[in-house]
Amino acid sequence: MNSVSISIVLYKSDKTVFISVLESLVIAVEKAVEKYGFDVLLIILDNNIDVGKEDFEPLAQVKWKRPLHFIHSSENLGYAKGHNRAIKESYCEYHLILNPDVLLDSNAIVYAIEYLKTHSQAVLVSPYACSEDGGRQYLCKSYPSVFDLLLRGFAPKWLQNFFLKRLANYELKGKTEAVEFSDVPIASGCFMFLRRQNFNAVGGFSENFFLYFEDFDLSIKLREIGSLVYVPDVKIIHFGGQAAKKGVNHIMLFGRSMCSFFNKHGWCFY
């Protein structure tokens, strides 16, 4: 039987946004089930050690009427280890790694399944994304330099404007637009649709990354066995923000993970 699992890792997530995510997920799943007759399993791992235990599980049970595994972690596992733990619960052929701040278009899962079913060399589908205000987000990236990352994440707007062409190249603008692009170097972890066997074949997320750059690392590993493909028919709305806007702890985590990534895959300063 064809089957899809979805993993979501929570940590102090916005409850209102999460309700909207679940509602959009239910609609997208119903369309996929109607077309393909899939079994669907939702796996939620809650990293909220002290908060949210009483809120999120009942909320998920009310909104989600299909098989659900809700895992309360006794420690904050982080993003990579959290998803690895969640995916261990899956028996499914396809898997969606999803952030708790991503709304799905009603046909997102249908089109993602359809693409992987008809393109055997593709190992991952990355979507067309907009922010909550309708502005375009470019989730696919070129291999980064330290300068690109600091410029995009932390530089003032006037400096970013001075390097608009450079940032456009890094964000693959012009390549990830209205038609598919099958040579994506780096895909965002907010929405990764793939075959579970491919995820397992490369060892899943590296647990050396607590938060940030685990998706960069996974993308590079997956490219060794197939293509990462931007599919514009797969559409999402992403509420995510930059690390610089999330406080000092996130900036420190970003810097630590950035160094781990470049130590592993090769430094590029400019």
Sequence and secondary structure as in RCSB ss.txt:
>XXXX:A:sequence
MNSVSISIVLYKSDKTVFISVLESLVIAVEKAVEKYGFDVLLIILDNNIDVGKEDFEPLAQVKWKRPLHFIHSSE
NLGYAKGHNRAIKESYCEYHLILNPDVLLDSNAIVYAIEYLKTHSQAVLVSPYACSEDGGRQYLCKSYPSVFDLL
LRGFAPKWLQNFFLKRLANYELKGKTEAVEFSDVPIASGCFMFLRRQNFNAVGGFSENFFLYFEDFDLSIKLREI
GSLVYVPDVKIIHFGGQAAKKGVNHIMLFGRSMCSFFNKHGWCFY
>XXXX:A:secstr
  EEEEEEEESS  HHHHHHHHHHHHHHHHHHHHHH  EEEEEEEE  SSSSHHHHHHHHHHH  S EEEEE SS
  HHHHHHHHHHTT   SEEEEE TTEEE TTHHHHHHHHHHH TTEEEEEEEEE TTS EE   B    HHHHH
HHHHS HHHHHHTHHHHHHHTTTTTSSSS BS  SB  TTEEEEEHHHHHHTTSS TT SSSSHHHHHHHHHTTT
SEEEEEEEEEEEE    GGGG HHHHHHHHHHHHHHHHHH     
